[in-house]
Amino acid sequence: MKIYQVNYSEKLDKAAIIKLKQRQFRGILRTGMGYDNIDLKEAQRLGFEVKWLGDYCSSSVAEHNIRLALQMCERIGWQMEGKIALVIGSEGRIGKKLCRKLRDLGVKVLRHDVISYKKAEQAGYVTLTHLFKALGDAHFIFLCIPMTKTTKNYFGVEQFKQMHGQPIIINAAREGLLDLDWVENAISNSLIRGYCMDDIPEHRIKDNYRFIGTEHIAAKTDVAEENRMKQIAKKLKEFGKK
């Protein structure tokens, strides 16, 4: 079976997938986590077998996002210990590890995820009902949710207005989770103290003193890269098997 490997920076839209079909490819391996850069519906319609890697970098990504938060703290003269962090996407692999690492730093953690209200109450989560209050209490907001149609531009004007603690927002996932024009406006109007992400966007915000971006390096540690290569080899062998 001819398999096409695609990384995070390449977008496989409908036209690109049709071309792969014409070139006799039958499988697509996303050499990272998630399908957000692949038109999965079109790929499946054309009979492609599509796979992606499992957890190979959650510890590295969690650590990197804490580094981003600490860098912004240093820039604005903040101490992280003793403050409150809201982790949105707290029950994913990255979110769980991030919560543990934040607690080790003496940070109080508020957790939020899209889970049932009953389970949330039993486990002590911040439920959807209480999200606006948590936005107001938090000094740090970590976004650890996948990029989908429902999470694109996850925060709007109303959410930014609830951020009474003027938090630092750390986007642990994809650029499209927040509209950068809204983020820039929130910084200008002192609704948030800073914005961090593991990407350098093609947007004027990259020159803002209250913005810190890195060039997609969170998952490029020695351990993460070793895990990634092992998983790629394993996944390639799985293609064509029932």
C-alpha positions in Angstrom: 0.0 0.0 0.0 1.3 3.5 -0.9 1.1 5.7 2.1 1.4 9.5 2.2 2.8 11.1 5.3 1.6 14.6 6.3 2.9 16.8 9.0 1.2 19.7 10.9 2.1 22.4 8.4 0.7 20.8 5.3 -3.1 21.1 4.6 -4.8 18.2 2.8 -8.0 19.7 1.4 -10.3 18.1 -1.0 -8.2 19.0 -4.1 -5.0 17.7 -2.5 -6.6 14.4 -1.5 -8.0 13.9 -5.0 -4.4 14.4 -6.4 -3.1 11.8 -3.9 -5.8 9.4 -5.2 -4.6 10.0 -8.8 -1.0 9.3 -7.7 -2.2 5.9 -6.4 -1.9 6.6 -2.7 -4.2 4.6 -0.6 -3.2 5.6 3.0 -2.6 8.8 4.8 -0.5 9.0 8.0 -0.6 12.2 10.0 2.8 12.2 11.6 1.5 14.1 14.6 -1.7 14.3 16.6 -5.1 15.2 15.2 -6.8 15.4 11.8 -7.5 19.2 11.8 -5.4 19.7 8.7 -7.0 16.8 6.7 -10.4 16.8 5.0 -11.2 13.5 6.7 -14.7 13.2 5.1 -13.3 13.5 1.6 -10.4 11.1 2.4 -12.9 8.5 3.7 -15.2 9.0 0.7 -12.3 8.2 -1.6 -11.5 5.1 0.3 -8.3 6.3 2.1 -7.2 4.6 5.2 -6.2 7.5 7.6 -4.2 7.1 10.8 -2.5 9.5 13.2 -0.1 9.1 16.0 -1.2 8.5 19.6 0.3 10.2 22.6 4.0 10.8 21.9 4.6 14.3 23.3 2.0 15.2 26.0 4.7 15.7 28.7 6.8 17.8 26.4 3.9 20.0 25.4 2.7 20.4 28.9 6.2 21.5 30.0 6.5 23.9 27.1 3.3 25.7 27.9 4.4 26.2 31.5 7.7 27.6 30.1 5.6 30.1 28.0 3.6 31.1 31.1 6.8 31.6 33.1 8.4 33.7 30.3 5.4 36.0 30.3 5.4 36.2 34.1 9.1 37.3 33.9 8.2 39.9 31.3 5.4 41.5 33.3 6.8 40.9 36.8 4.5 38.2 38.0 5.0 35.2 40.4 3.2 32.0 39.3 3.0 30.3 42.7 -0.1 31.1 44.6 -2.2 32.1 41.6 -5.1 30.4 39.9 -5.0 28.6 36.5 -8.0 27.5 34.5 -7.2 24.5 32.3 -9.7 24.1 29.5 -9.4 20.6 28.1 -8.2 19.3 31.4 -9.2 15.6 30.7 -7.1 15.2 27.6 -3.6 13.7 27.8 -1.9 17.1 27.7 -4.4 18.7 30.0 -4.1 16.1 32.8 -0.3 16.3 32.8 -0.4 20.1 32.8 -2.8 20.1 35.8 -0.3 18.0 37.8 2.7 20.1 36.8 0.9 23.3 37.7 0.0 22.0 41.2 3.6 21.1 41.7 4.4 24.8 41.1 1.9 25.8 43.8 -0.7 26.9 41.4 -4.4 26.4 42.2 -6.0 24.6 39.3 -9.6 24.9 38.0 -10.5 22.2 35.5 -12.9 22.4 32.6 -13.8 20.0 29.9 -16.8 18.9 27.8 -18.1 16.2 30.1 -21.5 15.4 31.7 -22.6 17.7 34.5 -23.1 14.8 36.9 -19.6 13.5 36.3 -18.2 17.0 36.6 -19.9 17.6 39.9 -18.7 14.3 41.3 -15.1 14.9 40.2 -15.1 18.6 41.3 -14.7 20.0 37.8 -15.6 23.5 36.7 -18.7 22.7 34.6 -19.9 24.6 31.6 -22.4 26.4 33.9 -19.6 27.8 35.9 -17.1 28.6 33.1 -17.8 32.4 33.1 -17.0 32.6 36.8 -13.8 30.6 36.3 -12.8 33.0 33.5 -13.1 35.8 36.0 -11.1 34.1 38.8 -8.2 32.8 36.7 -4.8 34.4 36.4 -3.8 31.9 33.8 -6.0 30.3 31.1 -4.5 27.3 29.3 -6.3 26.1 26.2 -5.7 22.3 25.7 -8.6 21.5 23.3 -8.4 20.2 19.7 -9.0 22.5 16.8 -12.5 21.6 15.4 -15.4 23.5 13.8 -16.9 23.8 17.3 -13.8 25.1 19.0 -12.7 27.6 16.4 -12.7 31.1 17.9 -13.6 29.5 21.2 -13.6 32.8 23.1 -15.6 35.7 21.9 -16.2 39.2 23.2 -18.4 38.0 26.0 -15.8 35.6 27.3 -13.1 38.2 27.2 -15.3 40.6 29.2 -15.6 38.0 32.0 -11.8 37.9 32.6 -11.7 40.2 35.6 -8.3 38.9 36.7 -6.7 40.1 33.5 -5.2 36.7 32.9 -2.4 35.4 30.7 -3.8 33.1 28.1 -1.6 30.2 26.9 -2.8 28.5 23.8 -1.5 24.9 24.0 -3.0 23.8 20.8 -3.8 25.6 17.5 -3.8 29.2 16.3 -7.4 29.1 15.2 -8.8 28.5 18.7 -8.8 32.3 19.2 -9.3 35.1 16.7 -6.1 37.1 16.9 -7.8 40.4 16.3 -9.9 39.8 19.4 -6.8 38.8 21.4 -5.0 42.0 20.3 -8.1 44.1 21.3 -8.2 42.3 24.6 -4.6 43.2 25.3 -5.1 46.8 24.2 -8.1 47.2 26.5 -6.3 45.5 29.5 -8.7 42.6 29.5 -5.8 40.2 29.5 -2.1 40.7 30.4 -0.6 38.6 27.7 -1.0 35.8 25.1 1.3 32.9 24.4 1.3 30.2 21.8 3.6 27.7 20.2 3.4 29.3 16.8 4.5 32.5 15.1 1.4 33.9 13.3 1.2 36.0 10.2 -0.4 38.7 12.3 0.8 42.0 13.7 0.3 40.7 17.2 3.6 38.9 16.9 5.3 42.3 17.4 3.3 43.1 20.6 5.3 43.2 23.8 2.5 41.2 25.5 2.8 38.3 23.0 5.2 35.4 23.2 5.3 32.9 20.4 7.6 29.9 19.6 8.1 28.2 16.3 6.1 25.0 17.0 8.8 23.5 19.2 6.7 22.1 22.0 6.9 18.5 20.7 10.5 18.6 19.5 12.2 17.4 22.6 14.6 14.4 22.5 12.1 12.1 24.2 9.1 13.3 22.1 11.0 12.9 18.8 12.1 9.4 19.8 8.6 8.4 20.6 7.3 9.9 17.4 9.7 7.9 15.2 8.7 4.7 17.0 5.1 5.4 16.5 5.5 6.2 12.8 7.2 2.9 12.2 4.5 1.1 14.1 1.6 2.9 12.4 3.0 2.2 8.9 3.0 -1.5 9.6 -0.7 -1.3 10.6 -1.9 0.0 7.2 -3.9 -2.6 5.3 -4.6 -4.7 8.3 -8.2 -5.3 9.4 
